[in-house]
Amino acid sequence: MTMKRMVVEIGMGTDLMGADYTKAAIRALKDALWHNSLTVAHAAGQEAQQMFVHVLIGVPKPEKVDKNQIIGVLPYGKASVEVVEGGLEIMNDEGTNLTIIANAAAIVSLDLAGV
């Protein structure tokens, strides 16, 4: 396999009231994906299902993100998810609730062997 990075899409998402890290991560990934239409697979003579999408999520508490829910956001392709420390937590004035900010990168690659 000769994998070649074709696209890097970047997004940001929040959960304003629920301190839900997965929700913020999903919104970040959707922000990255939903602002474009990738035709790179077709241009390389491949189907969209042949794309490899590595999702990199940054949140303050990576262990609180459900990777299976992140994979479920992707409309097609083969996926992997990596969650690392990043993003922000913002405590409200009363100290009773957090706003979570997540960052996401969707790194799209194709196997260009023989293309």
N, C-alpha and C positions, 0 to 999 in steps of 0.2 A: 504494500500500500504506500502510495506517495501522497501524503496529505499536504494540502496547500491552504493556508489561511486566505480566505477571500474577503471577509467582512468582519468588522467589529462594531457592534451596536451598543450604545451606552444609554442607561436610563436611571431615573431616581424615583423612589416611591415612598409613601409615608403611611403610617397608621396613627392618626391624630389623637385618638382617645382610648384605644383598647390595649395598647402595649403588645400588639400581635406582630411578632417578627416575621412570621410567614406571610401575613397579609401585606406588610410593607415590602417584602421581597417580591411577591407576585406583582404588586403594582409597579415596582421598579423594572421588572422584566417586561411587563406589558408596555411600559413607557418606551423601553428600548425597541420592542418589536413592532408596535402598532403604528408607527409613523412612517412606514416604508413598505414597499413590495419588492421582495428580492427576486430578481430574474437571473441571478448569477448561475444557478444550477442549469437552467434551460440553455443559457448562453454557452455553457461548457458541454452541452449535449447530454445532460443528466436530468433526472427527475428530482423534484424537491425532496422526496423521501430519501434520497441518497446523501443529503447534506448531513454533516456532523456538526452538532451545536453544543459547544461547551459553555455552560452558564456559570459565571463567576458572580457570586453575591457577597456584598460586604455589609455586615450588621454588627452591632456591638456584642451580641451574644449568639454566635453562630450555631450553637447547639439547640437553639430554640426555633430553628427553621426546618420545616418538613420538606425534605428534598423531593419526595414523591409529588407533592402538590406543585412544586416548581416545574418539574418535568411535564406535568399535566397542562401547563400553559402553552407549551410549544405546539404549533399547528402541524408540524411535520418534521421529519429528520430523526436521526439517532442522537440521543442526548446524554450528556453527563453534567452533573452539578457539583460545584465546589463552593462551600460557604466559608468565608474567612472573616476575621475581625475587621470591622470598618464601620462606616455609617455614623449615626449619632443617636443618643438618647437625650431628650429634653424634658426635664421634670417640670410639672406645673407649679404655680406659685404656692399652692397648699401642700405640695410634697406628696400628693396622693395618686398621681397618674403620670404616665410617660407618653410622649410622642416619639415614635420610632421613625428614623430615616434610614432607608436602605439604598444602596447603589447596586446596579447590575450591569454586567457586560455579557453580551451574547456573541461568542466567537464562532463564526461559521466557516467551516472548512469543507473542502471536497477532495476526493481521491482522484488525482489527475494522472494516474499511471496510464499510459497509453493514449492520452488525449493530446 
